[in-house]
């Protein structure tokens, strides 16, 4: 395997930011890969497997600390995994040329970046609103809540499979809105537990379509694994209210360029 210092550094930087803020994996890595000249389809497919591997360790840690609600994880997966499989089947079945497919992915990616940036910018306000105005949510029956969770999974499954973005920031915000009374750390752990199988299924599906660059993936992991470790240990030393707005502004800029 050829070692590409640019990809290793990209993995290191993105891993460090994810370790510091908990968000930004797909929303940063995919635009970076596009900047390196990787096709949108290959960037999305490679990033999905990258995300599955880098986040897998989080499941073990959060499970040991009892930060995962496996019932909610299962309901999300009940919607997201079939939606991911269906999206992959559609991508495989529709008779579009590579240029049109890349154009579709690029446009969808741009909108996903913008929505992710909004979710990052207004996460605190959304959380506060959800907790202070949870009357209709707490009046939902268990069956209604399960249906809403599965529906959320369907949307996440389609968006993540097409763009590799949304499993982190959008998924966590959606869970905050649906379960405003659960502790934040438990919702974050639950979203990570859901993101790993979703990105793994979507990534393997893209691999079957020939959309994964394996040498590129290995180079990214060489940088990201130590980056996440370092970022996680330094997270408490850097003010989150500086990092998240900077990340959101950058995502809006990149998303706007992709869409317009």
ABEGO torsion letter per residue (X at the ends): XBBBAAAAAAAAAAAAAAAAAGBGAAAAAAAAAAAAGBBAAAAAAAAAAAAAAAAAAAAAAAAAAGABBAAAAAAAAAAAAAAAAAAAAAAAABBBBAAAAAAAAAAAAAAAAAAAAAAAAAAAAAAAAAAABAAAAAABBAAAAAAAAAAAAAAAAAAAAAAGBGABAAAAAAAAAABAABBAAAAAAAAAAAAAAAAAAAAAAAAAAGABBAAAAAAAAAAAAAAAAAAAAAAAABBAAAAAAAAAAAAAAAAAAAAX
